[in-house]
Amino acid sequence: MNTPTRLLLASNSPRRRQLLTDLGLTYEVRLKEVDESFPAHLRRAEIAEFLAAHKASAYRTELAPDEVLLTADTIVCLDEQVLNKPQYEEDAVRMLTLLQGRAHDVYTGVCLLTGAGRQVVFSDQTQVHFRALSEAEIRFYVQRYQPLDKAGAYGAQDWIGLAAVTRLEGSYFNVMGLPVHRVWEELAKLAPGLLPC
């Protein structure tokens, strides 16, 4: 069986790109539009894993034998409510108002798919604690940082992470959009030739 020697990232996220670069991995970005809806019966980690695998399935027939594709999806869960990317500024304000002063869970699902048809799907979970925020702080953040491309309407790596996140239980990088420790471990098993050491 051939071991993949080329890594493809199917994500437009600058944060995921930076994390893979920081891991020392060489990769190529390959993008296409994929529907991000999911079955209503799925919960929490199941949703993130379903979406990551669903994104990968759109590339299944296009992968060469030496390629491995990485897809990922991050969701924010407050109790059983899923907070995906906000549609507009007031939607972002609504989400952050729900999250302020509470703990919530961030799940990132990852799918690794090889050109030979081998697939590994996994997820990681991090609990994030926010201090209570004023409406002025929330509106400042939304207007200044425009977090419309982020699940839960925030990025832990920018102002709100500095000013409002009081505690994390789990991987910080998972909240940024990729549980890099798990990605490394799974690539070491699936495609060790992709790793720099």
C-alpha positions as CSV (number, residue, x, y, z in Angstrom):
1,M,0.0,0.0,0.0
2,N,1.4,3.4,-1.0
3,T,1.9,5.9,1.8
4,P,0.7,9.4,0.9
5,T,3.4,12.0,0.3
6,R,1.3,15.1,-0.5
7,L,-1.0,16.8,2.0
8,L,-4.0,18.8,0.8
9,L,-5.9,21.2,3.0
10,A,-9.5,21.9,2.1
11,S,-10.0,25.0,4.2
12,N,-10.0,28.7,3.5
13,S,-9.2,29.4,7.2
14,P,-6.0,31.4,7.7
15,R,-5.8,30.0,11.2
16,R,-5.8,26.4,10.0
17,R,-3.2,27.2,7.4
18,Q,-1.0,28.9,10.0
19,L,-1.3,26.0,12.4
20,L,-0.2,23.5,9.8
21,T,2.7,25.7,8.8
22,D,3.7,26.0,12.5
23,L,3.7,22.2,12.7
24,G,6.3,22.2,9.9
25,L,4.0,20.5,7.4
26,T,4.1,21.2,3.7
27,Y,0.6,21.3,2.1
28,E,-1.4,22.6,-0.8
29,V,-4.8,24.4,-0.4
30,R,-7.6,23.0,-2.5
31,L,-11.1,24.6,-2.2
32,K,-14.6,24.0,-3.3
33,E,-18.0,25.0,-2.0
34,V,-19.7,22.3,0.1
35,D,-23.1,22.4,1.8
36,E,-22.7,22.7,5.6
37,S,-26.1,21.5,6.7
38,F,-26.3,18.4,8.9
39,P,-29.0,16.0,10.0
40,A,-31.1,17.3,12.9
41,H,-30.6,14.2,15.1
42,L,-26.8,14.7,15.4
43,R,-25.4,16.2,18.6
44,R,-22.2,18.0,19.5
45,A,-19.1,16.1,18.4
46,E,-21.2,14.1,15.9
47,I,-22.0,17.3,14.0
48,A,-18.4,18.4,13.7
49,E,-17.3,14.9,12.6
50,F,-20.2,14.6,10.1
51,L,-19.4,18.0,8.6
52,A,-15.7,17.2,8.3
53,A,-16.4,13.9,6.6
54,H,-19.1,15.5,4.4
55,K,-16.6,18.1,3.2
56,A,-14.0,15.4,2.4
57,S,-16.6,13.3,0.4
58,A,-16.8,16.1,-2.1
59,Y,-13.1,15.4,-3.1
60,R,-13.2,11.6,-2.9
61,T,-13.0,11.0,-6.7
62,E,-10.4,13.7,-7.3
63,L,-7.5,12.5,-5.0
64,A,-4.4,11.0,-6.5
65,P,-3.0,7.8,-4.8
66,D,-0.1,9.8,-3.2
67,E,-2.5,12.5,-1.7
68,V,-4.1,12.8,1.7
69,L,-6.8,15.4,2.2
70,L,-7.5,17.2,5.5
71,T,-10.9,18.7,6.1
72,A,-12.2,20.2,9.4
73,D,-15.2,21.9,10.8
74,T,-15.5,23.8,14.1
75,I,-18.8,24.3,16.0
76,V,-19.7,26.0,19.3
77,C,-22.2,24.5,21.6
78,L,-24.0,26.2,24.4
79,D,-25.9,23.5,26.2
80,E,-27.5,21.7,23.2
81,Q,-27.7,24.8,21.0
82,V,-25.3,24.9,18.1
83,L,-23.8,28.3,17.3
84,N,-22.3,28.3,13.8
85,K,-21.0,31.3,11.8
86,P,-23.2,34.3,12.3
87,Q,-25.2,35.6,9.3
88,Y,-24.7,39.3,10.0
89,E,-23.5,41.7,12.8
90,E,-26.6,41.6,15.0
91,D,-26.5,37.8,14.8
92,A,-22.9,37.9,16.1
93,V,-24.1,40.2,18.9
94,R,-26.9,37.8,19.8
95,M,-24.5,34.8,20.0
96,L,-21.9,36.6,22.1
97,T,-24.7,37.8,24.4
98,L,-25.7,34.2,24.9
99,L,-22.1,33.1,25.6
100,Q,-21.0,35.9,27.9
101,G,-20.6,35.0,31.6
102,R,-20.9,31.3,30.8
103,A,-19.0,28.2,29.8
104,H,-19.5,26.6,26.4
105,D,-17.9,23.8,24.4
106,V,-16.0,24.0,21.1
107,Y,-15.8,20.9,18.9
108,T,-13.6,20.5,15.9
109,G,-14.1,17.6,13.7
110,V,-11.3,16.4,11.3
111,C,-11.3,14.1,8.4
112,L,-8.2,12.6,6.8
113,L,-8.9,11.0,3.5
114,T,-6.3,9.3,1.3
115,G,-6.4,8.8,-2.5
116,A,-6.5,5.1,-1.8
117,G,-9.8,5.5,0.1
118,R,-8.6,5.2,3.7
119,Q,-10.5,7.6,6.0
120,V,-9.9,8.7,9.6
121,V,-12.5,10.9,11.3
122,F,-12.0,12.3,14.8
123,S,-12.9,15.3,16.9
124,D,-11.6,17.2,19.9
125,Q,-13.5,19.2,22.5
126,T,-12.5,22.2,24.6
127,Q,-14.5,24.0,27.2
128,V,-14.2,27.8,27.1
129,H,-15.2,30.1,30.0
130,F,-16.2,33.7,29.2
131,R,-16.4,36.4,31.8
132,A,-19.5,38.6,31.8
133,L,-19.3,41.1,29.0
134,S,-21.1,44.5,28.6
135,E,-23.1,45.2,25.5
136,A,-20.6,47.9,24.7
137,E,-17.7,45.4,24.8
138,I,-19.7,43.0,22.6
139,R,-20.5,45.6,20.0
140,F,-16.9,46.9,20.0
141,Y,-15.6,43.5,19.3
142,V,-18.2,42.7,16.6
143,Q,-17.7,46.0,14.8
144,R,-13.9,46.1,15.1
145,Y,-13.1,42.4,14.4
146,Q,-16.0,41.4,12.2
147,P,-16.1,37.7,13.4
148,L,-18.7,36.6,10.8
149,D,-16.4,33.8,9.5
150,K,-16.1,32.2,12.9
151,A,-18.2,29.7,14.7
152,G,-19.8,31.2,17.8
153,A,-19.0,34.7,16.5
154,Y,-15.5,34.9,18.1
155,G,-11.9,34.0,17.6
156,A,-10.0,33.0,20.7
157,Q,-6.8,34.4,19.1
158,D,-8.0,38.0,18.9
159,W,-9.3,40.7,21.3
160,I,-12.1,38.7,22.8
161,G,-9.8,35.9,23.7
162,L,-7.5,38.3,25.5
163,A,-10.2,40.3,27.2
164,A,-12.9,37.8,28.0
165,V,-11.7,34.2,28.0
166,T,-11.0,33.3,31.6
167,R,-10.2,29.6,31.4
168,L,-9.9,26.8,28.8
169,E,-10.2,23.1,29.5
170,G,-8.7,21.3,26.6
171,S,-6.7,22.4,23.6
172,Y,-6.4,26.2,22.8
173,F,-5.6,25.3,19.2
174,N,-8.8,23.3,18.9
175,V,-10.7,26.5,19.6
176,M,-8.7,28.2,16.9
177,G,-10.0,25.6,14.5
178,L,-7.7,22.6,14.5
179,P,-6.6,20.1,17.2
180,V,-3.1,20.0,15.9
181,H,-1.9,17.4,18.5
182,R,-4.5,14.9,17.2
183,V,-3.7,15.8,13.6
184,W,0.0,15.1,14.1
185,E,-0.8,11.8,15.9
186,E,-3.2,10.6,13.1
187,L,-0.9,11.6,10.3
188,A,2.0,9.7,12.0
189,K,-0.2,6.6,11.7
190,L,-1.7,7.3,8.3
191,A,1.0,9.1,6.4
192,P,4.3,9.3,8.4
193,G,6.1,10.5,5.3
194,L,4.3,13.8,5.5
195,L,5.8,14.6,8.9
196,P,9.1,16.7,9.0
197,C,10.7,14.3,11.6
